[in-house]
Amino acid sequence: MAFKGVLDDAKITAALEECKKPESFCHKKFFGTCGLSAKSPADVKAAFDIIDQDKSGFIEEDELKLFLQTFKAGARSLTDTETKNLLKAGDTDNDGKIGADDVSSTTLSNEKKIMMIVNVARFCSCLKYQFCLL
């Protein structure tokens, strides 16, 4: 599988099984089951690079349609509705495509996001800068 060294094959298989039927794909459940939500930002970036088939630095709608197939050849394509929902969830800056920064915020668990914020705050504090969360 393309994700060897990044994700466990058994978890990918389980995640794909959960969304085997059309209109059953839920990105939060999929990322949790395959283990991507618990991965480090570096691993999330590695996964992004695999999904970004044309290596444009972005995951566009046509790549999202084939999203499940990047995890396993022969997996189904996402429906138009599932594709649009995944794009909407992942496109945090509303530019019509998903960049690496968008993916990190979509896939990382809340606990990891909080730890990243805490680490950034500590770093900024060490530099004697004020850190403000909006």
FENZIGI-V932324 format. One record per residue. N is the residue number from 1. SS is DSSP state (a for helix, b for strand, c for the rest). PSI is psi in whole degrees, 0 to 359 (none if undefined). OMEGA is omega in whole degrees, -180 to 180 (none if undefined). Layout:
BEGIN
n = [N | N]
ss = [SS | SS]
psi = [PSI | PSI]
omega = [OMEGA | OMEGA]
END
This chain:
BEGIN
n = [1 | 2 | 3 | 4 | 5 | 6 | 7 | 8 | 9 | 10 | 11 | 12 | 13 | 14 | 15 | 16 | 17 | 18 | 19 | 20 | 21 | 22 | 23 | 24 | 25 | 26 | 27 | 28 | 29 | 30 | 31 | 32 | 33 | 34 | 35 | 36 | 37 | 38 | 39 | 40 | 41 | 42 | 43 | 44 | 45 | 46 | 47 | 48 | 49 | 50 | 51 | 52 | 53 | 54 | 55 | 56 | 57 | 58 | 59 | 60 | 61 | 62 | 63 | 64 | 65 | 66 | 67 | 68 | 69 | 70 | 71 | 72 | 73 | 74 | 75 | 76 | 77 | 78 | 79 | 80 | 81 | 82 | 83 | 84 | 85 | 86 | 87 | 88 | 89 | 90 | 91 | 92 | 93 | 94 | 95 | 96 | 97 | 98 | 99 | 100 | 101 | 102 | 103 | 104 | 105 | 106 | 107 | 108 | 109 | 110 | 111 | 112 | 113 | 114 | 115 | 116 | 117 | 118 | 119 | 120 | 121 | 122 | 123 | 124 | 125 | 126 | 127 | 128 | 129 | 130 | 131 | 132 | 133 | 134]
ss = [c | c | c | c | c | c | c | c | a | a | a | a | a | a | a | a | a | a | c | c | c | c | c | c | c | c | a | a | a | a | a | a | a | a | c | a | a | a | c | c | a | a | a | a | a | a | a | a | a | a | a | c | c | c | c | c | c | b | b | c | a | a | a | a | a | c | a | a | a | a | a | c | c | c | c | c | c | c | c | a | a | a | a | a | a | a | a | a | a | a | c | c | c | c | c | c | c | b | b | a | a | a | a | a | a | a | a | c | c | a | a | a | a | a | a | a | a | a | a | a | a | a | a | a | a | a | c | c | c | c | c | c | c | c]
psi = [153 | 338 | 15 | 129 | 346 | 313 | 153 | 131 | 319 | 322 | 323 | 314 | 317 | 318 | 318 | 324 | 322 | 335 | 34 | 324 | 143 | 143 | 16 | 0 | 128 | 115 | 321 | 315 | 317 | 311 | 326 | 312 | 318 | 348 | 0 | 328 | 334 | 4 | 160 | 161 | 325 | 320 | 322 | 319 | 319 | 318 | 318 | 314 | 328 | 317 | 329 | 80 | 322 | 2 | 37 | 349 | 0 | 153 | 112 | 171 | 321 | 329 | 326 | 324 | 325 | 17 | 309 | 330 | 340 | 339 | 327 | 126 | 138 | 351 | 158 | 161 | 152 | 148 | 168 | 318 | 314 | 320 | 313 | 319 | 320 | 319 | 316 | 319 | 324 | 340 | 81 | 341 | 9 | 41 | 7 | 8 | 165 | 122 | 173 | 322 | 322 | 317 | 318 | 317 | 336 | 321 | 332 | 141 | 159 | 323 | 316 | 321 | 316 | 317 | 322 | 318 | 316 | 315 | 319 | 317 | 317 | 316 | 312 | 323 | 319 | 329 | 4 | 29 | 152 | 142 | 125 | 125 | 129 | none]
omega = [-177 | -175 | 180 | -178 | 179 | -178 | 180 | -179 | -179 | 179 | 176 | 179 | 179 | -180 | 179 | 179 | -179 | -177 | -177 | -177 | 176 | -179 | 179 | -177 | 174 | -174 | -179 | 179 | -180 | -179 | 177 | -177 | -178 | 176 | -177 | 180 | -177 | -176 | 178 | 176 | 179 | 178 | 177 | 178 | 177 | 177 | 177 | -178 | 178 | -178 | 178 | -173 | -177 | 177 | 180 | -175 | 179 | 172 | -178 | -175 | -180 | 176 | 178 | 179 | -179 | -176 | -177 | -180 | 176 | 178 | 179 | 176 | 179 | 176 | -178 | 171 | 173 | 175 | 178 | 180 | 179 | 179 | 180 | 179 | 178 | 177 | 180 | -180 | -174 | -177 | -174 | 179 | 174 | 178 | 177 | 177 | -177 | 176 | -179 | 179 | 177 | -176 | -180 | -178 | -180 | -171 | -176 | 178 | 179 | 180 | 179 | 178 | 179 | 179 | 178 | 179 | 179 | -180 | 177 | 179 | 178 | 179 | -180 | 178 | 178 | 180 | 180 | 175 | 176 | 179 | -177 | 175 | 179 | none]
END
